[in-house]
Amino acid sequence: MTAAAHSALVLSDGVYERLRAALMRAELRPNHRLKVRDLARQMGTSETPVREALLQLAHDGAVEIKPRFYIRVRRLSLAEYVEIRDIRLELEPMAAERALPRVGPEEIAELEAAHERLVAAEEAGDWPVALEANFDFHFGLYGRSGMTTLTEVLTGLWMRIGPMLSELYPAAKPAYADEHQHLAVLAALRSRDAPALRMAIRMDLIEGGRGLIRHLATLEGASPGTDAPAPSPRRTRRP
């Protein structure tokens, strides 16, 4: 590989990583138009690595390209969103459990700070910060699983569903039957309780996303019956 080709590959990878992060953090909404020239200017690069990065994102299922018409963030259907949610219900508890031995007081404090930032942002109506804090909470945990392949799979899933999470606010703000499930996650981490941790992650996905599924069903004129309620775990309320 020539030096020029290597440099172009590095630039393309850098643009791809930045766009992928924006998708995962819900900074880009569904159907958001992406213009090559504007992105190249924002990222201080030529148009070629931007085009290559967008082609890769289209291959990943996060972006759709209609030549000479548009490049835009894909909007998932309700069925697609529920399918990905069901996969996450299996994989994210696994990632959390594998992370448990690698999470100590310092890491728990970081996760707690992310959750507090989420709650404060919701109270202030600062939806972008709330979405970013939620991402930081989840991947601050999953990223410590030590399972590279699993983390890559979850990254790919979040890259596709991230834009949809932007529709949580204000129409489908997460609601919980009892305390916020992030608190149950933190409690399970402190007590080193793997089964409780897996259950807390599952319940966070189910309870926290129930309103979004209803919202998407309403937009499609479909039945929200795809989201069957799960049994609530028995928890002891902590002072």
C-alpha angles and dihedrals in degrees: 000000000000122000090249092052091047091050091050091050092051091050092049091049091050093052090046092052092050093049092044090053091050090052094047093048092051091243089135120058126216113280091016107157115236116204117198095212094050093047092049090052093047093049096041095238140107122272095253098073089044091055091048092050092049091050089053091049089050088052088051090055095244099105132037123211126199106181115240090003113062151324111213145158110271118249110215121222119238090255091052092048093050092047091054090044090054091051090049090052088064102037105038095057087050091052091048093050093049089050093053097088089050096051117090135164094290094052092045089053089054092051091047090052090052090051092048089050089052093051093046092049092050091051090050093045090240096145099174091056091045091054092046092049091050090053091048090052095051100040091039083067103034092046089065094057092099088223107119096184093048091049090050091051092050090047090055092049094048090047088062099040098036095086090049090056088065085074092063088087129101101341099047105024109174115263130187132205091225129357122346108282091230086070089054089050091052092047091051091049091052093048093042089233107158098184091049090048092053091048093048092053091048093048092048090056093045100042097033093050099040093093092048091053090051089048093050091046090053091051090051095040089239134134115265089214090115089086106074113190116249124218114267114243117240108250135177111230112237126216 
